[in-house]
Amino acid sequence: MKISIAMMTSVLMTGSLLPLGSVGAVDTHADGGGSLQLVRPDGSYPTVPLEKDVIVLKVIQTGVNSLQSFPSIQEGLDFNLNHMAKMANEACTTGKKPDILLYHEFPLTGYSSGSRTEKLPYTVQIPGPETKQLGEIAKGCDTYLIFGSYATDPDWPGHILSINAVIGRDGTVVKKFWKSRNIKRLYADREITTTTIEAVRDKYRAMYGIEEEFPVLQTEFGNIAVSTVQFDPFIFSAFAMRGTEIMLRTATLFDEADVTYTAFTNNFYSAMANFALPINPNYSAGESIIVDNKGKILAKEPTMDKDGIIEAEIPIAEFRNGRKIPNFAFEMVKPVFHQYRQEIPINHLDMPREDLPETGQEMKALFDRISRFIGEGTRKE
């Protein structure tokens, strides 16, 4: 039996775990009992001591420069790195000193177009020479530096990953957050081809552990998580149940209501870093925001097409005092959730390199073929 998103929600909400057997083994039976606790039953969550009572979060909004637009990939990386450094220097020397710097989804590689094979060269590896340079910036500013990027990994040949890297105050990469899942059925003619946790879930779990599906980084400035997901309440509720206090987001062309409502319903602080684009009525670029746990906007970049830096203080000690994870109506909705099956089965990109869809159109064809909602793809399990 394959695990559905509803069954995963059950595991996360009840704290019971799919039995893993030996290290690296995968068992997809959702009703098994395991020893690894993902959610504490008393509503508390693990933390480390705070260094200060109030922290400063800054969001850096910049334009996006695709590596494809430069004479060489290295020239593009050098240009984008220099611009990231310039903006970080401004953020670190004006206003309050930041404890966390958040960039958007593509400050380093930009957005690339074309087939999978054409896009693969326009990625970076994390860690790599670029994160080493960014690490010097983080170390010099004494801040966490977070950014999204297209990435590749030798352990995942042929896959284009969407990774949010967290560089610590010591200049090293302390965490890599894979994108949990892509939004689906957004376009009429194509689907997103990047590989997410959902797309290779069993292999990902075997390699990194089930706790890395919704990881929370416990820092001296609070419990943080980073995501590029949009319009997916289950994902953010899972992060909230795992103890997230500050949800940092890097999704292109975001919807403000998604950020404010998600923060409010999950009782965490949040921020969204967007990139800037020339004003176009078809695109909601810019206007990056920071919001509190009630969905109130604490800071907002006023422009859609310009670089900018916004900042807000988060009273993390006061916020954490007596806080529990959110109250969800799981026992009430459980009968419905347990009968739901998501349209596209999990692990849909766990396949040999030569079989990976090359284009968004091929990805859509794959989804249409394996869909549980349409045509011959509909099946009972």
DABEL-V308660 format. One record per helix or strand of 3 or more residues. SS is the DSSP state (H for helix, E for strand). FROM is the first residue (numbers start at 1). TO is the last residue. If there is no record, write none. Layout:
ss->SS from->FROM to->TO
ss->SS from->FROM to->TO
This chain:
ss->H from->5 to->14
ss->E from->55 to->61
ss->H from->67 to->69
ss->H from->73 to->93
ss->E from->100 to->102
ss->H from->116 to->120
ss->H from->129 to->141
ss->E from->144 to->151
ss->H from->154 to->156
ss->E from->161 to->167
ss->E from->173 to->178
ss->H from->198 to->208
ss->H from->210 to->212
ss->E from->217 to->219
ss->E from->222 to->227
ss->H from->233 to->241
ss->E from->246 to->249
ss->H from->256 to->266
ss->E from->269 to->272
ss->E from->289 to->291
ss->E from->297 to->300
ss->E from->308 to->314
ss->H from->316 to->320
ss->H from->330 to->337
ss->H from->353 to->355
ss->H from->360 to->370
ss->H from->375 to->377
